[in-house]
Amino acid sequence: MTKSPEEEHPRKAFGWAARDSSGILSPFNFSRRENGDDDVTIKILYCGVCHSDLHCAKNEWGFTNYPVVPGHEIVGIVTKTGKNVTKFKEGDQVGVGVLVGSCRKCECCQQDLENYCPRCIFTYSATYHDGTKTYGGYSNMVVVDQHFVLQFPDNLPPDSGAPLLCAGITVYSPMKYYGMTEPGKHLGVAGLGGLGHIAVKFGKAFGLKVTVISSSPSKKNEAIDRLGADAFLLSSDPAQIKAALGTMDFIIDTVSAVHPLAPLLALLKLNGKLITVGLPNKPLELPIFPLAMGRRLVGGSNFGGLKETQEMLDFCANHNITSDIELIRMEDINTAYERLAKSDVRYRFVIDVENSLSQ
């Protein structure tokens, strides 16, 4: 007989879950495994709200395993450690991102690229090694293998730092891999949302000239005055686009809606790179002529491995980089999802889990 989520494991847990493709979340009693020899138990303080939480809650990618407790931008405090745990002690501030497991043996894992492991285990709506379901950070506590837990720097605020665990690493990793770190080079950031606004901050920290490319004229002042971008390009203005043709070394495309790539490719210099990290739910059209005529490259990237994510957190701590957030209570999550679907957030919702999760 299949056990209920509440009876599956010995440790009682409480969170908010979606039960079906309406994506509506409500209170949910479930359970976590006992803290094993390699595990860390974490009391969750804050959890960021990622667009993929919304996609998953509504089953928009087609593989949601209900009931689902979303949340993979988790910051909390260690309350228990297993006997083999050497990286953490009780009271440490830690983070958990998109992964809670991988095979640890394949070529990707051996290169600290667990995020590309064919058997990687996502923090929620996945199946763990023991055959049970993973539940995410919209909950009071979590038990995670120490390998997949990150030291969260003490000088990073736990609330505005939480989105770095997904949004931050998702733009940091391709910037490092594709060489978007050379001071003086020109970076275009397409889309100014949860990912894009952090890409602007990273670009400036690396010493790049940064131009925000957006279809929303209202974002010009925010891009330049609030986030420190050097320029703003309104993608719907042909005159502005024409003036910027062939001026950028790199573009990081964070747009998750279906959009044309040709105008972005035209902005690149010879040998320019367009790197896509948004995940539209339909294929995009890729024109080959501008690639061939300018020896340009189109690439992709998902989030990062554990080693690189730790490097990114330390970089953010050193450069005072955090996400711009709107702090919400757990009971406000359904309203937050409605607003997120309309891009009505500057720039990331974060749930104050500790102060709002009471049964």
C-alpha positions as CSV (number, residue, x, y, z in Angstrom):
1,M,0.0,0.0,0.0
2,T,1.3,3.5,-0.9
3,K,1.9,5.6,2.1
4,S,0.5,9.2,2.3
5,P,3.0,12.1,2.0
6,E,2.5,12.6,5.8
7,E,3.4,9.0,6.7
8,E,6.2,8.4,4.1
9,H,9.1,9.5,6.4
10,P,9.5,9.8,10.1
11,R,10.0,13.6,10.3
12,K,6.9,15.7,10.1
13,A,7.0,18.7,7.8
14,F,4.7,21.5,6.8
15,G,4.5,23.6,3.6
16,W,2.3,24.8,0.8
17,A,1.6,22.6,-2.2
18,A,-0.2,22.6,-5.6
19,R,-2.4,19.6,-6.1
20,D,-3.3,20.0,-9.8
21,S,-2.7,22.1,-12.9
22,S,-4.7,25.1,-11.5
23,G,-1.4,25.8,-9.8
24,I,-3.2,27.0,-6.7
25,L,-1.2,26.4,-3.5
26,S,-2.6,25.6,-0.1
27,P,-1.3,24.2,3.3
28,F,0.1,20.7,3.1
29,N,1.3,18.3,5.7
30,F,4.0,15.9,4.6
31,S,7.2,14.3,5.9
32,R,11.0,14.3,5.4
33,R,13.5,11.5,5.8
34,E,15.5,11.1,9.0
35,N,18.9,12.9,9.0
36,G,21.3,10.3,7.6
37,D,25.1,10.1,8.1
38,D,25.8,12.4,5.1
39,D,22.8,14.7,5.6
40,V,22.2,18.1,6.9
41,T,18.8,19.2,8.4
42,I,17.9,22.8,7.6
43,K,15.4,25.1,9.2
44,I,14.2,27.2,6.2
45,L,14.2,30.9,6.7
46,Y,13.6,32.3,3.2
47,C,12.7,30.8,-0.2
48,G,12.8,32.7,-3.5
49,V,10.0,32.3,-6.0
50,C,11.4,31.3,-9.4
51,H,9.4,31.4,-12.7
52,S,10.0,27.7,-13.0
53,D,8.0,27.2,-9.7
54,L,5.0,28.7,-11.5
55,H,5.6,26.6,-14.7
56,C,5.9,23.5,-12.5
57,A,2.9,24.3,-10.3
58,K,0.7,24.6,-13.4
59,N,2.3,21.6,-15.2
60,E,3.3,23.9,-18.1
61,W,6.3,21.7,-19.0
62,G,4.3,18.5,-18.7
63,F,6.2,16.5,-16.1
64,T,4.9,17.8,-12.7
65,N,4.5,15.1,-10.0
66,Y,1.6,16.3,-7.8
67,P,1.3,17.2,-5.1
68,V,4.2,19.6,-5.6
69,V,5.9,21.8,-3.0
70,P,7.9,24.2,-5.1
71,G,10.9,26.3,-4.1
72,H,14.6,25.9,-5.0
73,E,16.1,29.1,-3.8
74,I,16.4,28.1,-0.1
75,V,18.3,29.8,2.7
76,G,18.2,28.5,6.2
77,I,20.0,27.4,9.3
78,V,21.6,24.0,10.0
79,T,19.8,22.3,12.9
80,K,21.4,18.8,12.6
81,T,24.3,17.1,10.9
82,G,25.1,13.4,10.2
83,K,28.2,11.8,11.5
84,N,30.0,12.0,8.1
85,V,29.3,15.7,7.7
86,T,32.5,17.8,7.7
87,K,31.4,20.9,5.7
88,F,28.8,22.2,8.1
89,K,27.9,22.5,11.8
90,E,24.7,23.4,13.7
91,G,23.9,27.1,13.4
92,D,25.6,27.6,10.0
93,Q,23.7,29.7,7.5
94,V,23.4,27.6,4.3
95,G,21.7,27.5,0.9
96,V,20.1,24.9,-1.3
97,G,19.5,25.5,-5.0
98,V,18.0,23.6,-7.9
99,L,19.6,20.2,-7.1
100,V,19.5,17.8,-4.1
101,G,21.1,14.8,-5.8
102,S,23.0,13.3,-8.8
103,C,24.8,10.1,-9.7
104,R,28.2,11.5,-8.5
105,K,30.0,9.1,-10.9
106,C,29.4,10.3,-14.5
107,E,31.7,12.5,-16.6
108,C,29.5,15.6,-15.7
109,C,29.6,14.9,-12.0
110,Q,33.4,14.2,-12.1
111,Q,33.8,17.7,-13.6
112,D,31.7,19.4,-10.9
113,L,28.9,19.9,-13.4
114,E,26.2,18.0,-11.5
115,N,23.6,20.2,-13.1
116,Y,24.2,18.3,-16.4
117,C,24.1,14.8,-14.9
118,P,21.6,12.7,-16.7
119,R,20.4,11.4,-13.3
120,C,20.4,14.7,-11.4
121,I,17.6,15.0,-8.9
122,F,15.8,18.3,-8.7
123,T,14.9,19.9,-5.3
124,Y,11.2,19.3,-5.9
125,S,8.8,17.2,-8.1
126,A,11.5,14.6,-8.7
127,T,12.2,11.1,-7.4
128,Y,15.0,10.7,-4.8
129,H,17.5,7.8,-4.6
130,D,15.2,6.0,-2.1
131,G,12.2,6.2,-4.5
132,T,10.4,8.9,-2.6
133,K,9.4,12.3,-4.0
134,T,11.4,15.5,-3.4
135,Y,9.6,18.5,-1.9
136,G,11.0,22.0,-2.2
137,G,11.5,25.1,-0.1
138,Y,7.9,26.4,0.4
139,S,8.2,24.5,3.7
140,N,9.5,24.7,7.2
141,M,12.5,22.3,6.9
142,V,14.4,20.1,4.6
143,V,17.0,17.3,4.8
144,V,19.7,17.4,2.1
145,D,23.0,15.5,1.4
146,Q,25.9,17.7,2.4
147,H,27.3,17.7,-1.1
148,F,24.3,19.6,-2.3
149,V,24.3,22.2,0.4
150,L,26.2,25.5,0.0
151,Q,27.9,27.8,2.6
152,F,25.8,31.0,2.5
153,P,28.2,33.9,3.2
154,D,27.4,35.7,6.5
155,N,27.6,39.1,4.9
156,L,25.0,38.2,2.2
157,P,21.5,39.0,3.4
158,P,19.5,35.7,3.5
159,D,16.3,37.3,2.0
160,S,17.7,39.2,-1.0
161,G,20.5,36.6,-1.4
162,A,18.1,33.7,-1.8
163,P,17.4,34.2,-5.5
164,L,21.1,33.9,-6.3
165,L,20.8,30.2,-5.8
166,C,18.9,29.9,-9.1
167,A,18.6,33.2,-10.9
168,G,22.2,34.2,-9.9
169,I,23.9,31.1,-11.0
170,T,21.9,30.8,-14.2
171,V,23.5,34.0,-15.5
172,Y,26.9,33.7,-13.7
173,S,27.6,30.2,-15.2
174,P,27.3,31.1,-18.9
175,M,29.1,34.5,-18.3
176,K,32.1,32.6,-17.0
177,Y,32.0,29.7,-19.5
178,Y,31.5,31.8,-22.6
179,G,34.1,34.4,-21.5
180,M,31.8,37.3,-20.8
181,T,34.1,38.6,-18.1
182,E,36.6,40.7,-20.0
183,P,36.6,44.3,-18.8
184,G,35.7,46.8,-21.4
185,K,33.7,44.4,-23.6
186,H,30.1,45.2,-24.4
187,L,27.3,43.0,-23.0
188,G,23.7,43.2,-24.0
189,V,21.1,41.9,-21.5
190,A,17.8,41.0,-23.2
191,G,15.0,41.1,-20.7
192,L,15.0,42.9,-17.4
193,G,13.4,40.5,-14.9
194,G,14.6,38.1,-12.2
195,L,17.6,36.9,-14.3
196,G,18.3,40.0,-16.3
197,H,18.6,42.4,-13.4
198,I,21.3,40.1,-11.8
199,A,23.1,39.8,-15.2
200,V,23.4,43.6,-15.2
201,K,25.0,43.6,-11.8
202,F,27.4,40.8,-12.7
203,G,28.3,42.6,-15.9
204,K,29.2,45.8,-14.1
205,A,31.2,43.8,-11.4
206,F,33.2,42.1,-14.2
207,G,33.9,45.6,-15.7
208,L,31.8,45.3,-18.8
209,K,29.8,48.0,-20.6
210,V,26.2,46.9,-20.2
211,T,23.2,47.7,-22.3
212,V,19.7,46.5,-21.3
213,I,17.6,45.4,-24.3
214,S,13.8,45.5,-23.4
215,S,10.4,46.0,-25.0
216,S,9.2,48.0,-22.0
217,P,10.1,51.7,-22.2
218,S,9.2,52.1,-18.5
219,K,12.3,50.0,-17.5
220,K,14.8,52.6,-18.9
221,N,15.2,54.6,-15.7
222,E,15.4,51.4,-13.5
223,A,18.0,49.9,-15.8
224,I,20.3,52.9,-15.7
225,D,19.5,54.7,-12.4
226,R,18.8,51.7,-10.2
227,L,20.8,48.9,-11.6
228,G,23.8,50.8,-13.1
229,A,23.5,49.8,-16.8
230,D,25.3,52.1,-19.2
231,A,22.6,52.2,-21.8
232,F,19.1,51.1,-22.6
233,L,17.8,49.8,-26.0
234,L,14.1,49.8,-26.7
235,S,13.7,46.7,-28.8
236,S,10.5,48.0,-30.5
237,D,12.2,51.2,-31.7
238,P,13.7,50.6,-35.2
239,A,15.9,53.7,-35.0
240,Q,17.5,52.7,-31.7
241,I,18.1,49.2,-33.1
242,K,19.6,50.5,-36.3
243,A,22.0,52.7,-34.3
244,A,23.2,49.7,-32.2
245,L,23.7,47.2,-35.0
246,G,27.0,45.3,-34.7
247,T,28.1,47.0,-31.4
248,M,27.9,44.2,-28.9
249,D,30.4,41.4,-28.0
250,F,27.9,39.3,-26.1
251,I,24.2,39.1,-25.4
252,I,22.7,37.1,-22.6
253,D,19.0,36.4,-23.5
254,T,16.9,36.0,-20.4
255,V,13.5,36.3,-22.2
256,S,11.3,33.3,-21.4
257,A,8.5,34.3,-23.9
258,V,8.6,33.4,-27.6
259,H,10.5,36.1,-29.4
260,P,12.6,36.6,-32.6
261,L,16.3,36.1,-32.4
262,A,17.2,37.8,-35.7
263,P,17.2,41.4,-34.1
264,L,19.4,40.2,-31.3
265,L,21.9,38.5,-33.7
266,A,22.1,41.8,-35.7
267,L,23.3,43.6,-32.7
268,L,26.4,41.4,-32.3
269,K,29.9,42.2,-33.6
270,L,32.0,39.7,-35.6
271,N,32.5,36.6,-33.4
272,G,29.7,37.8,-31.1
273,K,27.9,35.4,-28.8
274,L,24.2,35.1,-28.1
275,I,23.6,32.9,-25.0
276,T,20.1,32.0,-24.2
277,V,19.0,31.1,-20.6
278,G,15.3,31.8,-20.8
279,L,13.1,28.8,-21.4
280,P,10.2,29.5,-23.8
281,N,7.6,26.8,-24.0
282,K,7.8,26.7,-27.9
283,P,10.8,26.5,-30.2
284,L,12.4,29.7,-31.4
285,E,13.3,30.3,-35.1
286,L,17.1,30.5,-35.6
287,P,18.2,32.4,-38.8
288,I,21.5,31.0,-40.1
289,F,22.5,33.8,-42.4
290,P,23.5,36.2,-39.7
291,L,25.4,33.4,-37.9
292,A,27.5,32.5,-41.0
293,M,28.0,36.1,-42.2
294,G,29.3,37.3,-38.8
295,R,30.9,34.1,-37.5
296,R,28.5,34.4,-34.5
297,L,27.7,31.8,-32.0
298,V,24.4,30.9,-30.4
299,G,24.7,28.9,-27.1
300,G,22.7,27.8,-24.1
301,S,23.3,27.1,-20.5
302,N,21.3,25.9,-17.5
303,F,22.2,26.7,-13.9
304,G,25.6,25.6,-12.5
305,G,27.2,22.8,-10.5
306,L,27.8,23.0,-6.8
307,K,31.4,24.2,-7.0
308,E,30.6,27.0,-9.3
309,T,27.5,28.0,-7.3
310,Q,29.6,28.4,-4.2
311,E,32.1,30.5,-6.2
312,M,29.2,32.7,-7.4
313,L,27.9,33.2,-3.8
314,D,31.4,34.2,-2.7
315,F,31.7,36.6,-5.6
316,C,28.4,38.2,-4.7
317,A,29.5,38.5,-1.1
318,N,32.7,40.2,-2.2
319,H,30.9,42.6,-4.6
320,N,27.7,43.3,-2.5
321,I,25.5,41.8,-5.2
322,T,22.0,40.7,-4.2
323,S,18.6,40.4,-5.9
324,D,16.1,43.2,-5.8
325,I,13.2,41.6,-4.0
326,E,9.7,41.9,-2.8
327,L,9.3,40.0,0.5
328,I,6.0,38.2,0.9
329,R,4.3,35.9,3.4
330,M,3.5,32.3,2.5
331,E,-0.3,33.0,2.4
332,D,0.3,35.6,-0.4
333,I,1.9,33.1,-2.8
334,N,-1.2,32.6,-5.0
335,T,-1.4,36.4,-5.6
336,A,2.3,36.5,-6.2
337,Y,2.0,33.8,-8.9
338,E,-0.7,35.9,-10.6
339,R,1.6,38.9,-10.6
340,L,4.6,36.8,-11.7
341,A,2.6,35.6,-14.7
342,K,2.2,39.2,-15.7
343,S,5.8,40.1,-14.9
344,D,4.6,42.4,-12.2
345,V,7.5,42.1,-9.8
346,R,10.7,44.1,-9.3
347,Y,12.5,41.6,-9.6
348,R,12.0,38.6,-7.5
349,F,9.5,37.5,-4.9
350,V,11.0,35.9,-1.7
351,I,8.9,34.1,0.9
352,D,9.5,34.9,4.5
353,V,9.1,31.3,5.4
354,E,10.1,31.4,9.1
355,N,7.7,34.2,10.0
356,S,4.7,33.1,8.0
357,L,4.6,29.3,8.0
358,S,2.4,28.4,10.9
359,Q,-0.1,25.7,11.0
